[in-house]
Amino acid sequence: MQRNEFYPHLFQPIELAGRRLRNRIVHASISTHFMDQGGGHDRQVQYLANRARGGAAAIVTEPLGIAPHQPKFRLRVYDDAMEDFGRRWADAVESLDCRLLGQIQDTGRGRHAPGRNPNAIGASADPDDLSWTMPHAMSKGEIRAFIDSAAESSARLARWGYSGVEISAGHGHLFHQFMSPRSNRRDDDYGGCLENRTRFVSELCAAIRSAAGSGFIVGVKLPGDDGVPGGIDPAMAAEIAAHLVSRVTIDYVAYAQGAHHRSLEMHLPNDSYPRLPYLAMTRNLAGATPGVPVMALGRITDPAEAEGILARGDIALIGLGRPLITDPAWPLKAGAGRARDIRYCVNNNTCWKIAVGHAPLVCDNNPRVGLPDEVDFQPAPAAARRRVVVVGTGVAGLEAAWTAAARGHAVIVFGASSEVGGKTRLHARLPNSESLSSVYDYQFAEAQRHGARFELGVRAGAERILAERPDVVVLATGARMVWPSCLPPELHALGLVPDLRSAMGDLERLQERQRGRAVILDMDHTEGTYAAADRLNELFDEVIVLTPRERIAEDVALVTRQGILRRFHLQRIRWHGLVEPIWSEAFENEARLEYASVYGGIVGHIDDVAFFAYATPRRPNDELAAPLRDAGIDVRLVGDCRVARHVVDATLEGHAAGMSV
Ligand SMILES: Cc1cc2nc3c(=O)[nH]c(=O)nc-3n(C[C@H](O)[C@H](O)[C@H](O)COP(=O)(O)O)c2cc1C
């Protein structure tokens, strides 16, 4: 076996239960929700095959249906009618020298979507911390039946060609609920002491092993630190892991953080967490299970990090969740010394937000998730070379530019700023947001590599654009925040109250702290507004966010909102819901801003206001469309310039435009 010259530890094969993994990279379980959609079955198989073709050594599937009370969109392993489809998953992956592990999971009482789960089962009749779902406390007979059903399903998986299973015993799901003293109040053999609380999982492992036979991988994803008072902390996690591996043979152990609680955010660390946030903890936990391969997991973004993790020898496997959504060819590119070609995960958790809504998986930095040509995607040449002008260098414009250039078109890109990236670049410079730069960095590098010509620092008008004799113009000129209706229109012209984006641009060079308070009117509810609040908090005495909605951050993923609310609390950033600022002389004369309830009546005021800006819905900057169309040009509007939304929409639309010109 030849040693990989770039990342020798990462590409060192390993055996689990006698089965060979060609390297150390394991695709962590990701619920894609492709199968909730009509025709989504093929996309699901394609999604898995793409990760295998991209070089992962093993893939953990999304949770499988192992009992009839579980959601029907899962691959129902207990149902013979699903055999052909189940075998297709295995063939698609195993035939590409990648081990497929089915995930055994039940959410128990855990729920992070609105509403309650009427079919929830649990250790005890105690409500879920997040949704307050009340589970039915499982009887011993029901526990036995569940174990039998999971074991039978595992035996089927073995017959269908799967290499093994992963028992998902973290994340605050059912098995975690049994192991945690917080949610297990039983007084029988499955409750009380640690041995009893882990009995469900150890019996499950043993039953699967005996049903599926030797040579079938049984891995376990355990809680590392669930962040719940009275729950499982790293010390207890070490005891649980040590106890389990002393009772049953486990082929690898991975650790998940957080639970269905305010701590849910911990399982998907974003830029507000340090890089490799759980590595030190995982190294400590590895000491509890000597001889058992341990998987590091959680915000491992690039191959150099992965190589460094493995080099010490105490960690055997690298789990990648979001990074392999973004780039299934991450392993291939790393192994070939092409790490610079990886499209990196930006940790924005758009994938999770979408999946929670049961919509098919999408990614801020991968517009082709689960499509047949996704791996190391290179656009096919266009039938005829056309002249394409792209106006705007935000992520929508750049995505259109690189894909059109890669297809062989002559692409000219106008950007009003001397730097590319548009508003996403401004956002990436704010606290806890730096990963976003990976979106436009990749696009810009690819556009240049494929010969797109950039005219930066040029605010091109219709005449300048027409002078390029374009066949197609892609308008990606973004959008501007509208003046809020709660403030008098005549105030707009005075320029006393800026929009938040312009204001943050102006503040960028400010280093020294300012006296007074900063106030944001928040009618935006996306990440950038709260990153701006974090930055203002570095500069001003106090930051206060006012919103007419019930609460802040409603348009971000729950896990992201949890982090924002926590940080706001810790940094003493205040926010008030269901209010709107009121304009009065007091603002100009005394720097006092009054605010009213949305139901009427002044309810408070803020003194010493040194900064006041609004973040509101954005109106398209589409003024160029009409004159260009009048001149007979095929004009395509993309991203905010069409309808202002999120990074993911801009990437997707820019991509579609670049692929269709
Ligand atoms: C969209 C999405 C869906 C996920 N679905 C599951 C799941 O069904 N089962 C599971 O155990 N973990 C799930 N996870 C968690 C991942 O397996 C992994 O633990 C987490 O993403 C941290 O790894 P990362 O930082 O490499 O993304 C999901 C994560 C994301 C982003």
The ligand as an SDF file (V2000), in Angstrom:
LIG
                    3D

 31 33  0  0  0  0  0  0  0  0999 V2000
  -28.3970   18.5930    7.7750 C   0  0  0  0  0  0  0  0  0  0  0  0
  -27.9030   17.7030    8.8730 C   0  0  0  0  0  0  0  0  0  0  0  0
  -28.5760   16.5350    9.1760 C   0  0  0  0  0  0  0  0  0  0  0  0
  -28.0930   15.6900   10.1760 C   0  0  0  0  0  0  0  0  0  0  0  0
  -28.7640   14.5250   10.4280 N   0  0  0  0  0  0  0  0  0  0  0  0
  -28.2670   13.6560   11.3510 C   0  0  0  0  0  0  0  0  0  0  0  0
  -28.9010   12.4170   11.5930 C   0  0  0  0  0  0  0  0  0  0  0  0
  -29.9220   12.1250   10.9970 O   0  0  0  0  0  0  0  0  0  0  0  0
  -28.3420   11.5720   12.5060 N   0  0  0  0  0  0  0  0  0  0  0  0
  -27.2040   11.9060   13.2010 C   0  0  0  0  0  0  0  0  0  0  0  0
  -26.7040   11.1180   14.0140 O   0  0  0  0  0  0  0  0  0  0  0  0
  -26.5970   13.0900   13.0060 N   0  0  0  0  0  0  0  0  0  0  0  0
  -27.0890   13.9640   12.0960 C   0  0  0  0  0  0  0  0  0  0  0  0
  -26.4520   15.1490   11.8810 N   0  0  0  0  0  0  0  0  0  0  0  0
  -25.2500   15.4740   12.6680 C   0  0  0  0  0  0  0  0  0  0  0  0
  -23.9900   15.0070   11.9410 C   0  0  0  0  0  0  0  0  0  0  0  0
  -23.9400   13.6140   11.8100 O   0  0  0  0  0  0  0  0  0  0  0  0
  -22.7360   15.4800   12.7020 C   0  0  0  0  0  0  0  0  0  0  0  0
  -22.7580   14.9050   13.9840 O   0  0  0  0  0  0  0  0  0  0  0  0
  -22.6820   16.9880   12.8190 C   0  0  0  0  0  0  0  0  0  0  0  0
  -23.0210   17.5700   11.5800 O   0  0  0  0  0  0  0  0  0  0  0  0
  -21.2840   17.4910   13.2560 C   0  0  0  0  0  0  0  0  0  0  0  0
  -20.3240   17.1940   12.2850 O   0  0  0  0  0  0  0  0  0  0  0  0
  -19.7750   18.3080   11.2470 P   0  0  0  0  0  0  0  0  0  0  0  0
  -19.2790   19.4570   12.0470 O   0  0  0  0  0  0  0  0  0  0  0  0
  -18.7090   17.5980   10.4860 O   0  0  0  0  0  0  0  0  0  0  0  0
  -20.9230   18.7050   10.3940 O   0  0  0  0  0  0  0  0  0  0  0  0
  -26.9280   16.0280   10.9110 C   0  0  0  0  0  0  0  0  0  0  0  0
  -26.2650   17.2080   10.5980 C   0  0  0  0  0  0  0  0  0  0  0  0
  -26.7310   18.0470    9.5910 C   0  0  0  0  0  0  0  0  0  0  0  0
  -25.9570   19.2860    9.2630 C   0  0  0  0  0  0  0  0  0  0  0  0
  1  2  1  0
  2  3  1  0
  2 30  2  0
  3  4  2  0
  4  5  1  0
  4 28  1  0
  5  6  2  0
  6  7  1  0
  6 13  1  0
  7  8  2  0
  7  9  1  0
  9 10  1  0
 10 11  2  0
 10 12  1  0
 12 13  2  0
 13 14  1  0
 14 15  1  0
 14 28  1  0
 15 16  1  0
 16 17  1  0
 16 18  1  0
 18 19  1  0
 18 20  1  0
 20 21  1  0
 20 22  1  0
 22 23  1  0
 23 24  1  0
 24 25  2  0
 24 26  1  0
 24 27  1  0
 28 29  2  0
 29 30  1  0
 30 31  1  0
M  END
$$$$
